[in-house]
Amino acid sequence: MTYTIEYYRGNIEREKNFLTYAAFVSFFPRLVAGPIERAKNLLPQLRRTPEVAPRDIADGLSLFVVGLFKKIALADYLALYVDKVYGAPEQYQSPALILATFLFCWQVYFDFSGYTDMARGIARMMGVRLMLNFNNPYLATGLGEFWQRWHISLSSWFKDYVYIPLGGNRKGRFNTYRNMFLTMVISGLWHGAAWTFVLWGVVHALGRCVTRELETTSFYQQKVPRIVKQLLVFGFVTFAWIFFRAESITDAWLIIARIFSSGAADPYCPLLALALTFAVWLYQFVCESRLRRLLEPRPVRIAIIILMILYMAIFAASSEKPFIYQQF
């Protein structure tokens, strides 16, 4: 669709080589779940013979290992608890439901960003560079920023081919919010013909409409501490994931109701799961702070990759769980 639309708009030239176009459409590393690569970026790379340098092999292999670690060691491990609780929410009390929702928030991130890391790693080893698809989304300080960091290729796709054609923010405040609302709802429907996905889109649409003006104020930008903004965004996004993960609308409302009304029974907290998610959050926090330079030396990066490989070899069980985004 992007190729056809961009050619129609006159933004790209027609691809005259059928094999190059076929390679663009069927480029296997990103075929299942993205990133949703634009013709403008990928076609020029496929028109030439890739020059694969040793740095491409090293960086691509590192990306692939990171993605594999996210999927096998993190996403699939968290799924053991999440699937159990969300499979029968009526059997669990508030703490277990809150914990399962929190862990799913990270499971879906590890699962999908892990896939795209592996796709980008394989492509990089072939001399092709795919776009960054996730940029530490749970460190966002606003819902607008969250969607600039989460599934970037899809968010930008909806912006360019749904939001802007509807009129974007060019025709007054009412139309701006209408276009924003419709775009978010359509993005929810894109995930599947189920009311849970539609409602997930509606929740994000309402949240974005309510906070859009607030996020631009000097008070929010300068007076509210960064960590508070991050926690507020993370809390809202985590709440919205309930509708995304629940088996039905009925289950979603049941989970929400039990979170706020049921007792405080022991949730049998998986401490390792919490430790792993905290370690990832800490790593991302360091990456966006002044301490980032501590992670940049090559020995440190090599050591991290080795630790991931050892962890997967020793602790991670073999998994047959499909990628979450394969169903969309």
C-alpha positions as CSV (number, residue, x, y, z in Angstrom):
1,M,0.0,0.0,0.0
2,T,2.8,2.4,0.8
3,Y,4.4,1.9,-2.6
4,T,1.2,2.4,-4.4
5,I,0.1,5.5,-2.4
6,E,3.6,7.1,-2.5
7,Y,3.8,6.5,-6.3
8,Y,0.3,8.0,-6.8
9,R,1.4,11.0,-4.8
10,G,4.5,11.4,-6.8
11,N,6.9,10.9,-3.9
12,I,8.7,7.9,-5.4
13,E,9.5,6.7,-8.9
14,R,8.0,3.5,-10.4
15,E,10.2,0.5,-9.8
16,K,11.0,-0.9,-13.2
17,N,12.7,-4.0,-12.1
18,F,10.2,-6.7,-11.2
19,L,12.7,-8.7,-9.1
20,T,13.6,-5.7,-7.0
21,Y,9.9,-5.0,-6.4
22,A,9.3,-8.6,-5.6
23,A,12.2,-8.6,-3.1
24,F,10.7,-5.5,-1.5
25,V,7.3,-7.0,-1.0
26,S,8.6,-10.4,0.2
27,F,11.7,-9.4,2.1
28,F,11.5,-12.2,4.6
29,P,13.1,-10.8,7.8
30,R,10.3,-8.3,8.3
31,L,7.5,-10.1,6.6
32,V,5.5,-11.5,9.5
33,A,5.2,-8.6,11.9
34,G,7.4,-5.7,10.7
35,P,8.8,-3.3,10.9
36,I,6.5,-2.0,8.2
37,E,9.2,-0.7,6.0
38,R,8.6,2.1,3.4
39,A,9.4,1.7,-0.2
40,K,11.4,4.9,-0.1
41,N,13.8,3.4,2.4
42,L,14.0,-0.3,1.4
43,L,13.8,-0.2,-2.5
44,P,17.0,1.8,-2.9
45,Q,18.9,-0.7,-0.7
46,L,17.6,-3.6,-2.8
47,R,18.5,-2.0,-6.1
48,R,22.2,-2.5,-5.4
49,T,24.4,-5.4,-4.4
50,P,24.7,-5.2,-0.6
51,E,28.1,-4.5,0.8
52,V,28.3,-6.5,4.0
53,A,31.1,-5.3,6.3
54,P,32.4,-7.0,9.4
55,R,30.6,-4.3,11.5
56,D,27.3,-5.3,9.9
57,I,27.8,-9.0,10.9
58,A,28.8,-8.0,14.5
59,D,25.9,-5.5,15.0
60,G,23.4,-7.7,13.2
61,L,24.3,-10.7,15.3
62,S,24.1,-8.7,18.5
63,L,20.7,-7.4,17.6
64,F,19.5,-10.9,16.8
65,V,20.8,-12.3,20.2
66,V,19.1,-9.4,22.0
67,G,15.8,-10.1,20.2
68,L,16.1,-13.8,20.8
69,F,16.7,-13.1,24.5
70,K,13.7,-10.9,24.7
71,K,11.5,-13.6,23.2
72,I,12.7,-16.8,24.9
73,A,14.1,-15.6,28.2
74,L,11.6,-12.8,28.9
75,A,8.3,-12.8,26.9
76,D,7.8,-16.6,27.0
77,Y,8.7,-16.8,30.7
78,L,6.3,-14.0,31.6
79,A,3.6,-15.6,29.5
80,L,3.5,-18.6,31.9
81,Y,2.0,-16.4,34.7
82,V,0.0,-14.1,32.4
83,D,-1.7,-17.0,30.5
84,K,-2.6,-18.7,33.7
85,V,-4.3,-15.7,35.3
86,Y,-6.0,-14.2,32.2
87,G,-7.2,-17.7,31.2
88,A,-9.4,-17.8,34.3
89,P,-9.6,-14.3,35.8
90,E,-12.6,-15.2,38.0
91,Q,-10.4,-17.5,40.1
92,Y,-7.9,-14.7,41.1
93,Q,-7.9,-11.8,43.4
94,S,-6.8,-8.2,42.9
95,P,-3.0,-8.6,43.5
96,A,-2.7,-11.5,41.0
97,L,-4.7,-9.6,38.4
98,I,-2.7,-6.5,38.8
99,L,0.6,-8.5,38.6
100,A,-0.5,-10.4,35.5
101,T,-1.5,-7.1,33.8
102,F,1.8,-5.6,34.7
103,L,3.7,-8.6,33.4
104,F,1.7,-8.7,30.2
105,C,2.6,-5.1,29.6
106,W,6.2,-6.2,29.5
107,Q,5.5,-9.5,27.8
108,V,3.9,-7.9,24.7
109,Y,6.8,-5.4,24.6
110,F,9.5,-8.1,24.8
111,D,7.7,-10.4,22.4
112,F,7.2,-7.8,19.6
113,S,10.4,-5.8,20.1
114,G,12.2,-9.1,20.3
115,Y,10.8,-10.1,16.9
116,T,11.7,-6.8,15.3
117,D,15.2,-6.9,16.8
118,M,15.7,-10.3,15.2
119,A,14.3,-9.1,11.9
120,R,16.6,-6.0,11.9
121,G,19.6,-8.2,12.9
122,I,19.1,-10.7,10.1
123,A,18.6,-7.8,7.6
124,R,21.7,-6.0,8.9
125,M,23.8,-9.2,8.4
126,M,22.5,-9.1,4.8
127,G,23.6,-5.5,4.3
128,V,20.1,-4.1,4.6
129,R,19.1,-1.6,7.3
130,L,15.5,-1.7,8.6
131,M,14.0,1.1,10.6
132,L,14.0,1.3,14.4
133,N,10.6,0.1,15.6
134,F,10.8,0.5,19.3
135,N,12.6,3.2,21.3
136,N,12.1,2.5,25.0
137,P,8.4,3.2,24.9
138,Y,7.8,2.7,28.6
139,L,10.0,5.7,29.4
140,A,7.7,8.1,27.5
141,T,6.5,11.2,29.4
142,G,3.3,11.6,27.4
143,L,0.9,9.5,25.4
144,G,1.9,11.3,22.3
145,E,5.5,10.5,22.9
146,F,4.6,6.9,23.7
147,W,3.1,6.4,20.2
148,Q,6.3,8.0,18.8
149,R,8.3,5.2,20.6
150,W,5.9,2.2,20.3
151,H,5.7,0.2,17.0
152,I,7.1,3.3,15.3
153,S,6.6,1.9,11.8
154,L,2.9,1.3,12.3
155,S,2.3,4.6,14.3
156,S,3.9,6.6,11.5
157,W,2.0,4.6,8.9
158,F,-1.4,5.5,10.5
159,K,-0.2,9.1,10.8
160,D,0.8,9.4,7.2
161,Y,-2.0,7.4,5.6
162,V,-5.0,7.8,7.9
163,Y,-4.6,10.9,10.2
164,I,-3.2,13.3,7.7
165,P,-5.5,12.3,4.8
166,L,-8.5,12.8,7.2
167,G,-7.3,16.4,7.6
168,G,-4.8,16.1,10.4
169,N,-4.7,19.2,12.6
170,R,-5.3,21.6,9.7
171,K,-9.1,22.2,10.0
172,G,-9.7,23.4,13.6
173,R,-9.7,21.8,17.0
174,F,-12.9,19.7,16.6
175,N,-11.7,18.1,13.4
176,T,-8.2,17.5,14.9
177,Y,-9.6,15.6,17.8
178,R,-12.1,13.8,15.6
179,N,-9.2,12.7,13.3
180,M,-7.1,11.7,16.2
181,F,-9.9,9.6,17.7
182,L,-10.7,7.9,14.4
183,T,-7.1,7.1,13.8
184,M,-6.6,5.4,17.2
185,V,-9.8,3.4,16.9
186,I,-8.9,2.2,13.4
187,S,-5.4,1.2,14.7
188,G,-7.2,-0.9,17.4
189,L,-9.4,-2.5,14.7
190,W,-6.3,-3.2,12.7
191,H,-5.2,-5.8,15.3
192,G,-8.3,-7.9,14.8
193,A,-12.1,-8.0,14.3
194,A,-12.8,-8.2,18.0
195,W,-14.4,-5.7,20.3
196,T,-11.5,-6.0,22.8
197,F,-9.2,-4.5,20.2
198,V,-11.7,-1.8,19.3
199,L,-12.1,-0.8,22.9
200,W,-8.3,-0.8,23.4
201,G,-8.2,1.7,20.6
202,V,-11.0,3.8,22.1
203,V,-9.3,3.9,25.5
204,H,-6.1,5.2,23.9
205,A,-8.0,7.6,21.7
206,L,-9.8,9.1,24.8
207,G,-6.5,9.3,26.7
208,R,-4.7,11.0,23.8
209,C,-7.6,13.5,23.3
210,V,-7.7,14.3,27.0
211,T,-3.9,14.8,27.5
212,R,-3.0,16.4,24.2
213,E,-3.3,20.0,25.4
214,L,-2.0,19.2,28.8
215,E,1.3,17.7,27.5
216,T,2.1,21.0,25.7
217,T,1.7,23.2,28.8
218,S,4.7,24.7,30.5
219,F,3.4,23.3,33.8
220,Y,3.5,19.7,32.6
221,Q,6.7,20.0,30.7
222,Q,8.7,21.9,33.4
223,K,7.0,21.5,36.8
224,V,5.9,17.9,36.8
225,P,8.9,15.6,37.6
226,R,10.0,13.4,34.7
227,I,9.6,10.2,36.8
228,V,6.0,11.1,37.7
229,K,5.1,11.7,34.0
230,Q,6.6,8.4,33.1
231,L,4.7,6.5,35.8
232,L,1.4,8.2,34.8
233,V,1.9,7.2,31.2
234,F,3.0,3.7,32.1
235,G,0.0,3.2,34.4
236,F,-2.4,4.3,31.7
237,V,-0.8,2.1,29.0
238,T,-0.8,-0.8,31.4
239,F,-4.5,-0.3,32.2
240,A,-5.3,-0.2,28.5
241,W,-3.5,-3.5,27.9
242,I,-6.3,-5.2,29.9
243,F,-8.6,-4.8,26.9
244,F,-6.0,-5.9,24.5
245,R,-5.2,-9.2,26.4
246,A,-8.6,-10.2,27.8
247,E,-10.3,-13.0,26.0
248,S,-13.5,-11.0,25.7
249,I,-15.1,-7.7,26.8
250,T,-16.8,-9.6,29.6
251,D,-13.4,-10.8,30.9
252,A,-12.0,-7.3,30.6
253,W,-14.7,-5.8,32.7
254,L,-14.5,-8.7,35.2
255,I,-10.7,-8.1,35.6
256,I,-11.2,-4.4,36.1
257,A,-14.0,-4.9,38.6
258,R,-12.0,-7.5,40.6
259,I,-8.9,-5.4,40.6
260,F,-10.8,-2.7,42.5
261,S,-13.1,-4.8,44.6
262,S,-11.7,-8.2,45.4
263,G,-9.5,-9.1,48.3
264,A,-5.7,-9.1,48.8
265,A,-4.9,-12.8,48.6
266,D,-1.3,-13.9,48.0
267,P,-0.6,-13.7,44.2
268,Y,2.2,-16.2,44.4
269,C,4.5,-13.5,43.0
270,P,7.2,-14.8,40.5
271,L,10.2,-12.9,41.9
272,L,12.4,-13.8,38.9
273,A,9.9,-12.2,36.5
274,L,9.9,-9.0,38.5
275,A,13.7,-9.0,38.8
276,L,14.1,-9.5,35.0
277,T,11.6,-6.7,34.2
278,F,13.3,-4.4,36.7
279,A,16.7,-5.1,35.2
280,V,15.4,-4.3,31.7
281,W,13.7,-1.1,32.9
282,L,17.0,-0.1,34.7
283,Y,19.0,-0.8,31.5
284,Q,16.6,1.4,29.5
285,F,16.8,4.1,32.1
286,V,20.6,4.1,32.0
287,C,20.5,4.2,28.1
288,E,18.5,7.5,28.3
289,S,20.6,9.1,31.1
290,R,24.1,10.5,31.4
291,L,25.3,7.0,32.5
292,R,24.8,5.7,28.9
293,R,28.6,6.0,28.3
294,L,29.1,3.2,30.8
295,L,27.4,0.8,28.4
296,E,29.1,1.9,25.2
297,P,32.6,0.3,25.6
298,R,32.9,-2.8,23.4
299,P,34.0,-5.1,26.3
300,V,30.8,-4.1,28.2
301,R,28.6,-4.8,25.2
302,I,30.3,-8.2,24.5
303,A,29.9,-9.1,28.2
304,I,26.1,-8.4,28.1
305,I,25.7,-10.5,25.0
306,I,27.6,-13.4,26.5
307,L,25.5,-13.2,29.7
308,M,22.3,-13.3,27.5
309,I,23.6,-16.4,25.6
310,L,24.5,-18.1,28.9
311,Y,21.2,-17.4,30.4
312,M,19.3,-18.8,27.5
313,A,21.5,-21.9,27.4
314,I,21.2,-22.6,31.1
315,F,17.8,-21.3,32.3
316,A,15.5,-20.6,29.3
317,A,13.3,-23.6,28.4
318,S,12.5,-24.4,24.8
319,S,9.4,-22.5,23.7
320,E,6.8,-23.1,21.1
321,K,4.8,-20.0,21.8
322,P,4.0,-18.1,18.6
323,F,4.8,-14.4,18.4
324,I,1.9,-12.3,19.7
325,Y,1.8,-10.1,16.6
326,Q,1.7,-13.1,14.2
327,Q,-2.1,-13.1,14.6
328,F,-2.6,-9.6,13.3
